[in-house]
């Protein structure tokens, strides 16, 4: 039996030939990518159940619909799904729901996207037992639909400038929610525009004219039977965006709107009937929703990138264009070294990022569990790490997806490829849940403190222990040598930025200004620190794989990832004579050597991501490789191919008939 399990009679011959080249069992690699055989089995079970339910499918490609039609279609599928999801899936199981969302909804979102990602987890992690009993099951069952309203029209990342207030009225035991200015209007929450009945509102808690800072409140904004907005609430949709237009991002404002005292989430902070405030055990326990969201974002980005790699690499095996030597047969574009250089680093990043996503998800779950027992030891470390991962992974994923799009030529620009949709969904994450530069600067503040400890010779946290190490003489294997280069770059960048800042302080410049004067260097340091974490995790994961053939493929992918990322930072390698130009050139040649090794297995590697055609929604990435005839069929579905189009009948025909 062939090692690639996707081979079928009647497929495109070039694609079939690629699959016969596989040196490993695609199911075995799929199990690694999806975190184990049990997870892979469950994904396939859920997918098979979806296949039996035609009312969950798209009747027309989303690209051929208006935004209103898209919203109607995803809402139709959502309703149909909610009516029978319990027959084949567990709505509280993260794996089940991610599988269903990718397959049924696609990546452009749906009305419950933020409901699942932020609203429900916030209730789970920040509501007390009684509140959880009141609200959680209704939220899980979709009897109420919610979102998370924090960002305002005038302020997003700078949380200290949030203006919305929740003032406690002791006489009625109510909070008065108010939007004091136009810039205080909540702006951007997904699902807020038309779909949500409730929000978790982040507002300043005011008691007896004292501001206790930001706290979460459970706030009804629409009647869940009539969907009319509550008196004192102004809410609506903010319009179309660059992408993710199946999510109705909205605005929200309040005019002295009252909610009960117990609608403040009180697992960590409390306000008594008399207005006595009890502070949380740690000032940042409210970060749990954000940490959870970022861990999920990193996983989603890994999957967006993996989908793009499936589409681009399969198409590159089908597409023949040009001749390497004039007069010979046209070659598959995947044979061009330039095409491999465009795609294969992104392919390696898929495995690096999904490994990082699984690691930080486990760390987040552990942190949330510890916080529930009053322990907050790892919160600062995890918050800093999540900032760096969010910034690096979203940027590199969107960059690699765009390279995949460009690598598919003109057809990659077509919505038929699904690559424009994947790109706009991926690149949006560079901004939401914390703009990337701000995220890197937040990590930089953490690294600044770690650098100070390193200079003092203090005990270091494991994530930053390398800062206190001297330059090692590495005599280990290839991975150890490459990882030592990552450590050198991160250490050099962090300590250089710190020492430059300290020199300015000695000249009388305040620390905040000295930090700002070197913020570019600090962001570069933050990126290097994050890349070191990702690289270490990827290598560790590869070393844990026992399947010999899969281990060999992952080893090559890891070598490519490490070498490519190091060459992207090559100026740091030669600085101060750390490596010679010839040594850097050796690393560069490792990239080309790895690309040659990956080339015969490239199609089988992306087949191992185990996405079905429904999930990919791409004519170029079809499993059977029959691209051209299906591109033609896709084009025929365009609404502009109808007869008697208004713009022709009303304007063009009268204009040309007069000539």
DAWOGI-V739395 format. One record per backbone hydrogen bond with DSSP energy under -0.5 kcal/mol. CO is the residue of the C=O (numbers start at 1). NH is the residue of the N-H. Records with the same first field share a line. If there is no record, write none. Layout:
BEGIN
CO: NH + NH
END
This chain:
BEGIN
3: 5 + 26
4: 7
8: 11
12: 16
13: 17
14: 18
15: 19
16: 20
17: 21
18: 21
19: 22
24: 26
25: 28 + 29
26: 30
27: 31
28: 32
29: 33
30: 34
31: 36
32: 35
36: 40
37: 41
38: 42
39: 43
40: 44
41: 45
42: 46
43: 47
44: 48
45: 49
46: 50
47: 51
48: 52
49: 52
50: 53
52: 54
53: 56
54: 57
61: 64
62: 65
66: 70
67: 71
68: 72
69: 73
70: 74
71: 75
72: 76
73: 77
74: 78
75: 79
76: 80
77: 81
78: 82
79: 83
80: 84
81: 84 + 85
84: 87
85: 88 + 89
89: 91
90: 93
92: 94
93: 97
94: 98
95: 99
96: 100
97: 101
98: 102
99: 103
100: 104 + 105
101: 105 + 106
108: 246
110: 113
112: 116
113: 117
114: 118 + 119
115: 120
118: 122
119: 123
120: 124
121: 125
122: 126
123: 127
126: 267
128: 132
129: 133
130: 134
131: 135
132: 136 + 137
135: 139
136: 140
137: 141
138: 143 + 144
139: 142
145: 197 + 198
147: 149 + 200
148: 150
149: 202
151: 187
155: 152
157: 159
158: 161
159: 162
164: 204
165: 178
166: 206
167: 176
168: 170
169: 172 + 173 + 174
173: 261
174: 169
175: 177 + 259
176: 167
177: 257
178: 165 + 180
181: 184
182: 185
183: 154
185: 153
186: 252
189: 192 + 250
191: 195 + 196
197: 221 + 222
198: 147
199: 201 + 219
200: 149
201: 203 + 217
203: 215
204: 166 + 206
205: 207 + 212
206: 168
207: 210
210: 207 + 212
213: 205
215: 203
216: 265
217: 201 + 219
219: 199
221: 230
223: 227
228: 223
230: 233
232: 255
234: 253
236: 251
244: 247
246: 248
247: 249
248: 193
249: 238
250: 188
251: 236
252: 186
253: 234
254: 179 + 256
257: 177
259: 175
260: 263
261: 264
263: 218 + 265
270: 278
272: 275
276: 272
277: 279
278: 270
282: 285
284: 287
285: 288
286: 289
287: 291
288: 292
289: 293
290: 294
291: 295
292: 296
293: 297
294: 298
295: 299
296: 300
297: 301
298: 302
299: 303
300: 304
301: 305
302: 306
303: 307
304: 308
305: 309
306: 310
307: 311
308: 312
309: 313
310: 314
311: 315
312: 316
313: 317
314: 317 + 318
315: 319
316: 334
319: 333
322: 331
325: 328
331: 321
332: 335
333: 336
336: 340
337: 341
338: 342
339: 343
340: 344
343: 347
344: 348
345: 349
346: 350
347: 351
348: 352
349: 353
350: 354
351: 355
352: 356
353: 357
354: 358
355: 359
356: 360
357: 361
358: 362
359: 363
360: 364
361: 365
362: 366
363: 367
364: 368
365: 369
366: 370
367: 371
368: 372
370: 373 + 375
371: 374
376: 379
378: 382
379: 383
380: 384
381: 385
382: 386
383: 387
384: 388
385: 389
386: 390
387: 391
388: 392
389: 393
390: 394
391: 395
392: 396
393: 397
394: 398
395: 399
396: 400
397: 401
398: 402
399: 403
400: 404
401: 405
402: 406
403: 407
404: 408
405: 408
406: 409
408: 411 + 412
409: 412 + 413
410: 413 + 414
414: 417
415: 418
416: 619
418: 422
419: 423
420: 424
421: 425
422: 426
423: 427
424: 428
425: 429
426: 429
427: 430
428: 431 + 432
430: 436
431: 434
435: 439
436: 440
437: 441
438: 442
439: 443
440: 444
441: 445
442: 446
443: 447
444: 448
445: 449
446: 450
447: 451
448: 452
449: 453
450: 454
451: 455
452: 456
453: 457 + 458
454: 457
461: 464 + 465
462: 465
464: 467
465: 468
466: 469
472: 474
477: 481
478: 482
479: 483
480: 484
481: 485
482: 486
483: 487
484: 488
485: 489
486: 490
487: 491
488: 492
489: 493
490: 494
491: 495
492: 496
493: 497
494: 498
495: 499
496: 500
497: 501
498: 502
499: 503
500: 504
501: 505
502: 506
503: 507
504: 507 + 509
505: 508
510: 514
511: 515
512: 516
513: 517
514: 518
515: 518
516: 519
518: 522
519: 523
520: 524
521: 525
522: 526
523: 527
524: 528
525: 529
526: 530
527: 531
528: 532
529: 533
530: 534
531: 535
532: 536
533: 537
534: 538
535: 539
536: 540
537: 541
538: 542
539: 543
540: 544
541: 544 + 545
542: 545
547: 551
548: 552
549: 553
550: 554
551: 555
552: 556
553: 557
554: 558
555: 559
556: 560
557: 561
558: 562
559: 563
560: 564
561: 565
562: 566
563: 567
564: 568
565: 569
566: 569
567: 570
569: 572 + 573
570: 573 + 574
571: 575
573: 579
574: 577
575: 578
580: 584
581: 585
582: 586
583: 587
584: 588
585: 589
586: 590
587: 591
588: 592
589: 593
590: 594
591: 595
592: 596
593: 597
594: 598
595: 599
596: 600
598: 601 + 602
599: 602
601: 605
602: 606
603: 607
604: 608
606: 609
607: 610
612: 616
613: 617
619: 622
622: 625
624: 12
625: 627
626: 630
627: 631
628: 632
629: 633
630: 634
631: 635
632: 636
633: 637
634: 637
635: 638
638: 641
639: 642
645: 648 + 649
646: 650
647: 651 + 652
648: 653
651: 655
652: 656
653: 657
654: 658
655: 658
656: 659
END
